[in-house]
Amino acid sequence: MTSPVVATSGLQLGGVSADDIATAVGTPAFVYDAGVIRARVAQLQRALEGVPHSIHYACKANGSLGILRVLLESGVAVDVVSGGELFRAQAAGFAADQIIFGGVGKTERELGEALRAGVHVISAESLDEVHLINRVAEQLNVVARVGLRVNPEVRVDAFHSYIKTGEKGAKFGIPIDRAYEAAVTAAALPQVHLVAIGMHVGSQISQFNAYADGLARLEELVTRIRAAGISTLEALDLGGGFFVPYDSETPIDLAAYRALVAPVITRLGLTLIVEPGRFLVAESGALLTRVLYRKAGGTDGHEILVTDAGMNDLLRPSLYAAFHRIDPVSAHDERSVSSHDIVGPICETGDFFALARMMPRVGVGELLCVRTVGAYGYSMSSNYNARPRAAEVLVDNGQFAVITLRETYEDLIRRESVSPQWLNARSNDQ
C-alpha cells in the first residue's frame, strides 16, 4: 500500500510523517528509509574507489525482501549464512555469482543447496567442512569455489563480548595456526577450487587495531600459501563490522580503513571483499510504538512508560544492553523532561528499551520512535508471548509502502496441529 506525504508538525521519516505511517499500518511498525541505505552504499563505494573490491551485504542484519531489493538495485552483492537466507537472496533477485555462503555450522543439505545454486564462494570455517564440501560436490559432479575463513586470534575492542568473533577461542573460523594446513588440504581436493582467504573480527569495530593485526596475519598466510605453489587465490575477504553510531558517537573513519587495506590488496594483487550489514541498513530504520500506559514505580522512582512494542520486536536492549535513541513523534517543547523506564508488554523483567532515560513527559496514546533499528531488529524478532510480528514499511521518494505484512493470530498457529499424526505407533500385540 502507498500513501503520499502529508505535512505535519511531528517527526518525519524520510520525508514522510511518522504519525501518518502509524495511522495507516498500526504499531509496532519498523520503518526504513531507502535513501539512507543508498547513501551508505555510495559512501562505502566512494571510500574504496580505485581498490579492486566487491561489497557483499550481510543478509543476517536484515533479510526483508524489500530491503534486499534496494541493496541489489544499489549495486551490492550479498553474503548469506543459511539455506533460508540463500532462498531469500534468490527470491530478491540476486544472481548466483553475487552470493557468498558463510556460516560456522552449514548442514550437508545447505551445502548441497549452495552448490546446486552455483554460489560465487562457499566460505568454509573448519577442515571438516572442507572435506564435506568436497564430498557433496563430488556427488553433484561440480567443483566448489571455496574460501577459508580464518580466526586471526587478535584482540578485539567491542562493547559486548557476544559481538567479538576474531579472538582466540571463538567458535568462528579456522584457528590461525591450522589455516595453512587447511589451505594446502583444500587445494589438493579434486572438487574444491580454493579462491579466497578471509576473516571477520567482530561487529561495531571503531578502532582498526584488530583489522591491522588480522590483516598482517592474513598477508603472511597468503604469502606462505603461494610459496607452496597454490596460485588460485582471487580475493581477500575482510568481513564487515564497521562501527555505526547509535547516539552521538563519532562515525567510522572509512578513509583510515582504506589507507589500511589498500596497500595490502595492492601487494597481494587480490580483490577485496567486504561484508557490511549493520553499516548499510541500521541507521535507515526506526521502530514506531505507541504508549499504552504510564505509571509510577520504576527504578529509583522513575516513571514507567509501557509501550505496545516489546523485546520480541527489538531484542537488542535486553540481549546486549544496547542503547537506542528514543524520540517522541509529536513536538513537546513546553513539557518538562524527566526520567523514564521505557518498557514493553512481555512477561519478562528484561523487557525494556531504556532505563532511567531522560525524555519529555509523553502521554498515553502518543507515539515513540526508537532509532537505528534497521539492523538486528526485525531479523531477530520472535513470536514470544504469542505476539504477531510487526509490519515493515519502506519510505522512498515521498511515499511509503508495506513490505512485510503484520502477522495475524492465524499466522501464529498455521503450521501447528492439535491432532498430531503419530509416527512411532505400536501394534496391539506388542
Secondary structure, 3 states (H helix, E strand, C coil): CEEECCCCCCCEECCEEHHHHHHHHCCCEEEEEHHHHHHHHHHHHHHCCCCCEEEEEEHHHCCCHHHHHHHHHCCCEEEECCHHHHHHHHHHCCCHHHEEECCCCCCHHHHHHHHHHCCCEEEECCHHHHHHHHHHHHHHCCCEEEEEEEECCCCCCCCCHHHECCCCCCCCCEEHHHHHHHHHHHHHCCCEEEEEEECCCECCECCCHHHHHHHHHHHHHHHHHHHCCCCCCCEEECCCCECCCCCCCCCCCHHHHHHHHHHHHHHHCCEEEECCCHHHHHHHEEEEEEEEEEECCCHHHCEEEEECCCCCCCCHHHHHCCCCCEEECCCCCCCCEEEEEEECCCCCCCCEEEEEEEEECCCCCCEEEEECCCCCCHHHCCCHHHCCCCEEEEEECCEEEEEECCCCHHHHHCCCCCCCCCCCCCCCCC
